[in-house]
Amino acid sequence: MLATERLEWNPWNGHLVRAGDEAYLLHVPTTAVFGIDELGREVIEHCARDGGMSIDELAEALAHRHPPARVRAFAGELRSLEMLQPAGCLKPINPRGAAV
């Protein structure tokens, strides 16, 4: 993954759920639920905009509030889980229906 690759939030693979002041991230393919903090919400909000953002752009945009290494690590984790995917190429991780 290139730090300059533009990434978009993929709502098929992840859902941001809010409960009062708390926020949780649901990884759709695995149904894993993660608590996320302000940094997580900001990364998702930036990448949900048209065209997304690169990890370099995220680190720069959020540097006044979060350490760049932490921004890069979190965005990289979302990329590895395919909740962030290359801009313009969004696809569900598990496009086939599951047998119930």
N, C-alpha and C positions, 0 to 999 in steps of 0.2 A: 504494500500500500504506500502510495506517495503522499507526503504531507500536503502536497498541492492539489491532490485529487478532490474535486468538489463532491461533497456528500450531502445527501438529502435524507430527512427522516422518513422512514417507511412505516406508515400506519398499519400495513398488513402484518408486519412482524413485531410491532410493539405498540402498546397503548399506555398513555400517561393517564393515571387515575388520581383524582384529588379527593381527599376526605378531610374537610376542614383545612387546617394549615399544613397537613401532611400530604406528601405526593408519593405515589408508588408507580413502578414501571412493570407492566405485564409483558413478558416475552411470550408472544402468542404460540409459537411452535412447541415450546416446552411447558407452557403455563406456569413458569417460574415467576415469582413476584419479588421485586426488589424495592426497598425504600430508597428514594433519591433525595438529594439535597438541592439547594439553590443552584449549585453548579450544574447538576444534571438537568434541571428544568431549563436553565439558560442555554445549554448546548442543544437540547431538543428544540427549543423555540427558535433559535438561530437557524438550525438546519431544516426546520419545517417551512421556512420562507422559500419562495420560488427560486430555483437555482441552487439552493443549499449553500454551504460554505466549505472551504478546505480546513483541514486541521490547523494549518498555519494561520489562516484568517480567524478561526475560533480563538486560538491562543492569543492573538493580537487583540481581538475585540474584547476579550474577557480579562486581559492582563491587569486591568485596574482593580479587579475584584478577586481574581483567582490566580494562583501560581501557574504559569504556562505549562510546566511539566504535568501538573494535575489535570489541566484541560486536555492536554494531548493524550494522557493515559485513559481518561474517561471516554473521550471520543474514539480512541482506538478500540476500547472494549466494546462500545456500541457497534463499531464497524465489524468486529469479529463475530458478534452475535447477529449481524446483518439487519440490525435496526437502523443503522446508517448504511446507505448504499450509494454507489456512484450516481450522481445527478443524471436524471433522464433515463435511468435503467432500473427503476424500482421493480421488484418482483417478490412475490411471497416465497418464503423458504420452503414451505410445504404446500405446493399448489394442488396436490391431489387430495381428495377427500379421505378422511380416515374411516376405517371400518369401525362400527360401534357394536 
